[in-house]
C-alpha cells in the first residue's frame, strides 16, 4: 500500500491553486468573476484555494467548472 504524507497532499493542492491562478490571470479574469461563475458570493474561497490557505482547496466540481469557464482542459489545472 502507498502512504501519502500530509505535505504531499498539501503540495498537490498548492500546485492546483497555482495553475488556476496562472490560467485565470492569462485569461484576464478576476478572482471575483471566477468566484461568481462557480457559485460563490465573494472572492474568499477562490483566494484561499489559489494559495491553499486555511485548508481550502478546489473541489472536483469546482475544477470542472473552472476549466469550462477558463476554456482549458481539466488536465491543464492539475499537477504533472
C-alpha atoms as a printed R data frame, in Angstrom:
   type eleno elety resid chain resno       x      y       z
1  ATOM     1    CA   UNK     A     1   0.000  0.000   0.000
2  ATOM     2    CA   UNK     A     2   1.228  3.510  -0.807
3  ATOM     3    CA   UNK     A     3   1.436  6.027   2.009
4  ATOM     4    CA   UNK     A     4   0.718  9.697   1.297
5  ATOM     5    CA   UNK     A     5   2.063 12.362   3.618
6  ATOM     6    CA   UNK     A     6   0.065 15.426   4.529
7  ATOM     7    CA   UNK     A     7   2.785 17.569   2.960
8  ATOM     8    CA   UNK     A     8   2.499 15.670  -0.339
9  ATOM     9    CA   UNK     A     9  -1.261 16.252  -0.474
10 ATOM    10    CA   UNK     A    10  -0.814 19.903   0.515
11 ATOM    11    CA   UNK     A    11   1.695 20.356  -2.328
12 ATOM    12    CA   UNK     A    12  -0.792 18.737  -4.718
13 ATOM    13    CA   UNK     A    13  -3.485 21.258  -3.772
14 ATOM    14    CA   UNK     A    14  -0.979 24.123  -3.819
15 ATOM    15    CA   UNK     A    15   0.062 23.293  -7.393
16 ATOM    16    CA   UNK     A    16  -3.592 23.176  -8.487
17 ATOM    17    CA   UNK     A    17  -4.138 26.603  -6.924
18 ATOM    18    CA   UNK     A    18  -1.062 27.972  -8.688
19 ATOM    19    CA   UNK     A    19  -2.287 26.577 -12.012
20 ATOM    20    CA   UNK     A    20  -5.769 28.050 -11.573
21 ATOM    21    CA   UNK     A    21  -4.274 31.437 -10.671
22 ATOM    22    CA   UNK     A    22  -1.870 31.397 -13.636
23 ATOM    23    CA   UNK     A    23  -4.545 30.500 -16.197
24 ATOM    24    CA   UNK     A    24  -7.090 32.879 -14.628
25 ATOM    25    CA   UNK     A    25  -4.621 35.751 -14.925
26 ATOM    26    CA   UNK     A    26  -3.690 34.764 -18.501
27 ATOM    27    CA   UNK     A    27  -7.398 34.977 -19.362
28 ATOM    28    CA   UNK     A    28  -7.779 38.334 -17.558
29 ATOM    29    CA   UNK     A    29 -10.458 37.022 -15.215
30 ATOM    30    CA   UNK     A    30 -10.598 38.398 -11.689
31 ATOM    31    CA   UNK     A    31 -10.989 36.281  -8.586
32 ATOM    32    CA   UNK     A    32 -14.424 37.847  -8.121
33 ATOM    33    CA   UNK     A    33 -15.529 36.946 -11.646
34 ATOM    34    CA   UNK     A    34 -14.344 33.372 -11.152
35 ATOM    35    CA   UNK     A    35 -15.940 33.123  -7.720
36 ATOM    36    CA   UNK     A    36 -19.311 34.285  -9.023
37 ATOM    37    CA   UNK     A    37 -19.081 31.962 -12.031
38 ATOM    38    CA   UNK     A    38 -18.546 28.901  -9.826
39 ATOM    39    CA   UNK     A    39 -21.304 29.885  -7.407
40 ATOM    40    CA   UNK     A    40 -19.595 31.825  -4.601
41 ATOM    41    CA   UNK     A    41 -20.670 35.294  -3.471
42 ATOM    42    CA   UNK     A    42 -17.187 36.508  -2.558
43 ATOM    43    CA   UNK     A    43 -13.564 36.095  -3.578
44 ATOM    44    CA   UNK     A    44 -12.652 34.495  -0.254
45 ATOM    45    CA   UNK     A    45 -12.876 30.869  -1.333
46 ATOM    46    CA   UNK     A    46 -11.048 31.415  -4.627
47 ATOM    47    CA   UNK     A    47  -8.306 33.482  -2.987
48 ATOM    48    CA   UNK     A    48  -7.754 30.929  -0.222
49 ATOM    49    CA   UNK     A    49  -7.907 27.942  -2.587
50 ATOM    50    CA   UNK     A    50  -5.425 29.512  -5.007
51 ATOM    51    CA   UNK     A    51  -2.978 29.868  -2.107
52 ATOM    52    CA   UNK     A    52  -4.067 26.676  -0.307
53 ATOM    53    CA   UNK     A    53  -4.631 28.716   2.854
54 ATOM    54    CA   UNK     A    54  -6.726 27.680   5.849
55 ATOM    55    CA   UNK     A    55  -7.110 24.159   4.439
56 ATOM    56    CA   UNK     A    56  -9.160 25.480   1.494
57 ATOM    57    CA   UNK     A    57  -8.905 23.912  -1.922
58 ATOM    58    CA   UNK     A    58 -10.977 23.450  -5.045
59 ATOM    59    CA   UNK     A    59 -13.369 20.508  -5.277
60 ATOM    60    CA   UNK     A    60 -13.583 18.360  -8.401
61 ATOM    61    CA   UNK     A    61 -16.846 20.065  -9.316
62 ATOM    62    CA   UNK     A    62 -15.256 23.484  -8.959
63 ATOM    63    CA   UNK     A    63 -12.243 22.431 -11.045
64 ATOM    64    CA   UNK     A    64 -14.583 21.166 -13.759
65 ATOM    65    CA   UNK     A    65 -16.450 24.494 -13.761
66 ATOM    66    CA   UNK     A    66 -13.191 26.469 -13.712
67 ATOM    67    CA   UNK     A    67 -11.834 24.523 -16.679
68 ATOM    68    CA   UNK     A    68 -15.001 25.291 -18.634
69 ATOM    69    CA   UNK     A    69 -15.008 28.979 -17.616
70 ATOM    70    CA   UNK     A    70 -11.329 29.426 -18.472
71 ATOM    71    CA   UNK     A    71 -11.695 27.303 -21.624
72 ATOM    72    CA   UNK     A    72  -8.821 24.960 -20.788
73 ATOM    73    CA   UNK     A    73  -8.663 21.233 -20.262
74 ATOM    74    CA   UNK     A    74  -9.005 19.975 -16.746
75 ATOM    75    CA   UNK     A    75  -5.588 18.397 -17.273
76 ATOM    76    CA   UNK     A    76  -4.017 21.864 -17.527
77 ATOM    77    CA   UNK     A    77  -5.153 22.671 -13.994
78 ATOM    78    CA   UNK     A    78  -3.785 19.502 -12.439
79 ATOM    79    CA   UNK     A    79  -0.165 18.891 -11.445
80 ATOM    80    CA   UNK     A    80   2.051 16.704 -13.612
